[in-house]
Amino acid sequence: MDDADTPRYTVRVVAERVGVPTATLRSWSQRYGVGTSQHHPGRHRLYSDNDVAAVQHMHQLIGQGTSPRSAARVATGAVAPRRGDADALLSAAFELDLASLGRLLEAHLRHFGVVDTWDLLVRPAFAAIVSRQDEDGGCVDVEHALSWAVSRSLHAAPLMRRDASTALILACTAREAHVLPLEALRAALAERGRGAVMLGADVPISALTEAIGRVRPSARVVLWSHTPETADMEMVTAATAEADVVLGGTGWEAAGVDGAARVHSLREALEWCVGTR
């Protein structure tokens, strides 16, 4: 952990340094997310040097006439969060603290981008939850809350116009509900200034082939399957007859798709979509 991210100061110490009441600091933390970036249940909230810098910046902006909400947005945006802090994300998820989840995800996306946020923050957090489920069961509520928060944060990426010559289509196979990886891919493409047609979860074969027909002259399709039960080879055959197709997701591993183009990570899928691999 970087020294600037190490929690070390109590709320009383920070209040004296900044020159505001402790109640004000607690209010800023609860209402605007400016304060302790790392918190674990049952422990006192401690501020890092980066947390103190954000609070000081907010106090300065308010003194210059900026509203507290606007000052909080500027102050939190100026200080980079700890890169890949999956523990903080997990802590917020297990507390079902959607506000903190949103702040952590949005800050990481803003400073480090979609691919790093997905690979270093989101995937490790989900892996830890799945491991806990395998050991003890439960935690389905935590998984759903985190999924919703991640999806909401990714939706903040703008909708870009699709390429007129070769459209990108993102689709889950029929009966496949795990759409979050495709949402991450759409957001990563938007960072590159590329648009995509998102068809989302549980796409019938007929809907995919109709979409391919609507975006002529050509299309490239990312087809996602999370489990072997949804690795629909008929859908692959129908799509490849009309478009360039790549398969993503662990569902294809046992589906016997030798020779079919595969991607095994968000970065690989992004590179395929933008034509760098």
N, C-alpha and C positions, 0 to 999 in steps of 0.2 A: 504494500500500500504506500502511495506517495505520502510524504510527511504532511503536505498541505491538506490531505484527505483524512488524516488521522484524528478521530474524535478525542478532544482533550479538555474543552472548556465548558463549565457549567453555565446554565442560563443566567445565574447571578453575575458571574464574571463577565460574560458578554454584555449584559445590560449596563454594567458599570463602564465598560470600555466604550460602548457606543453612545451612552448617555440617554438611555430610555428606560422606562420601568420594565421589570420582568414580565408583567402582565401584557405589555405591548409586544414583547418578543414572542410570547406564547400565542398571542392573537395573530401575528404575522405568519407564524408557522402553521397554525390551524386553518386560517382563512386563505392564505396566499402561497403556502408551501415554501416560504423563505425562512430558513432556519436549519435545523439538523437534517442533513441529507441521509444519514444512516441511523436507524433505530431498531433495536431488537426488543421484543416484549420482555417486560420484567426488569429492564435496565433503565437507569437515568439517561435522559437525552443529553448528549454532549455535542458541542459544536467543534468542527474542524476549522483550520485557518481559512479554507475556502468558504465555509458557511459564514464565518465572521465577515469576510470580505463582501459577501452578498448582502448581509444585513447592513453593513456600513454604507454600501452603495444605495440601498433602498432608503435609508435614513437621510442621506444626502439629497437624493432626488425629491423626497417629500419636502425637505426644507427649501427646495427651489420651486415648490408649487405644483409638483407632479402629484396626481392622485395616487393613493396607496396601491390600487390594483395595477395601474400602469407602471408604477415604480417597481412593483414586485416582478412584473413581466420582464422589464429591462434588466433588473438586478440578477434574476435567475438565469437569464439568457447569456449574460456576460461571463459567467463562471462555468467552466467546463466541469461536468460531473466526472466521477471516477469511471474510467473506461472498463466496461465489462463487469460491473459490480452486480453479478447475479444474486449475491446474498441479500443485498438491499431489496431487489425486486421480489425475491422469495418471501422475505419478511413481510413486505406490504401485501403480497398475495395471500399469505396465511392469516393475516389480520383482516382480509377482505376490504382493504383500504384502497378503494378505486381511485380516490383523489391522488394519493401518493403514487400509485401505479402509473397513472397518467402523467404526472410530473416527471417521474424517473424515465419513462419511455420517451416522452417528448424531448427532454433535455438530451438524452443520448442520441436520438435521431438527429436533432439539430446540430450537435457537435461532431458526431462520428458517422452519420449516414445510416442507410437502411441495412446494408450488408453486414457491417460490423455490429449493429444493434441486434440483428437476427442471430449471427454466429456467436457473439461473445456474451450476449445478455439473454435473449429470449430462449434459444435452444437449450442452453445449460439450465435455465430455470425450469423449463418443461421436463427435462431429463431428471432433475432432482425430484419433481413431483411424481413422475411415473415410478421412480425408484421407491419412493415412500409408499405409493399405492401397492406395489408388488410386495413390500414388506408387511404393511399394516392394513392395507385396504383403505377405503375412504378417500378423502381429498378431492373428490370429483367436483365439489363446489369450488375449491381453490383453482382447479384446472379451468373450469368454465369462467371464473372471474378474470383470471389472467388472460384467457383467450379473448374475452370481450374487450379488455383494456388494450391488448395488442392490436386487435382489429380496428378499434376506434382510433388509435394513434396512427396507424398506417393509412386510414382513410383521409387523414389530413393532407396527404400528398395530392397535388393537383391532378385533375383529369386532363391529359394531354391529347391533342389531335393525333389520330393514327396516321401512319404512313400511307399515302395514296397508292403507292406501287406495290408494296408488300405488307399486308396487315398482320399484326401479331394477335393471335387468339389464345386466351388462357381458359382452360376448362378442366373441371373434374369429370371423371368417368361417371356413368350412371350409377346411382346409389352411393356415391362417394361424398361424404359430408365434410371432410377435412380440407377446407378451402384456405386456411390461413397461410400456408406457404405460397399460394398463388397471389394472395393479397400482398405479401411481402415482395414478390416479384414485380407486381404492377407498380408498387411504390418505388422500388429500385429503378425500374425503367423510367418513371417520371423524373427521378433525379438526373437521369441522363437525357432528359428532354424527349423521351420516346413515349408514344401512346400505345395502348393495347385495348383490345376488346375483351372485357372480363365477362365470361358467361357464368362463372361461379360454380357452386356445388351441384351435384346430381344432374348432370347434363345428358339428356337422351341422345342417342346416335343421330336421330333425325334433326334435332336442334343444332348439333355441331355441324352436320353437313350443310344444312340450310345457311348457317352463319358463314361457312366457307364460301358458299355461292354468292352471298351478298357483298363480299369484300373483294371481288375480283378486281384486277387480273390475277393476283396470287396471294397466298396466305402461308404463314408459319404458325404451327399449333404446338402449344405446350399442354400435354395431356397428363393429368395428375391422378395417381392412385396410391392410397395409403396402405391398403391391405390386399392380400391375394384375392379375397372375395370380390373386390371391385376392379381387379385388373382385367378389363373387358377387351379381349383380343378382337372381337368383331368391330368394336369401336376403332381400334387401331387400324384395322384393314380398311374400314370405310373412310377414315380420315386420310390415310396415306395415299389413297387413290386420287385425292384431289388437292393435297397440300403437303408441305414439308413438315414432318412431325417429329417431336422429341418427347420422350417419356420421362416423367419425374415421379419420385416417390418410391417407398420401399415395397409397394404392392407388386411391382413388376419383377422383383427379384426371383420369385418362384413361378413366374408366368410363362417361362420359355420363350423369351423374346429375343433370342440370339439374332444378331444382325441389325436389330432396331436401334436407332440413336437413343442414347440415355444421358441424363444429367444426374449428378449425385449431390449437388449442393446448390444453394441460391446463387453463389458466384458463377458456377458453371452454367446455370440456366440463364443468367443475365448475359454472360458472354455469348451464348448461343443465340439469344434473341437479338443482340446488337451486331452479330456477325463477326465476332472476334475469335470464334473457335469452330 
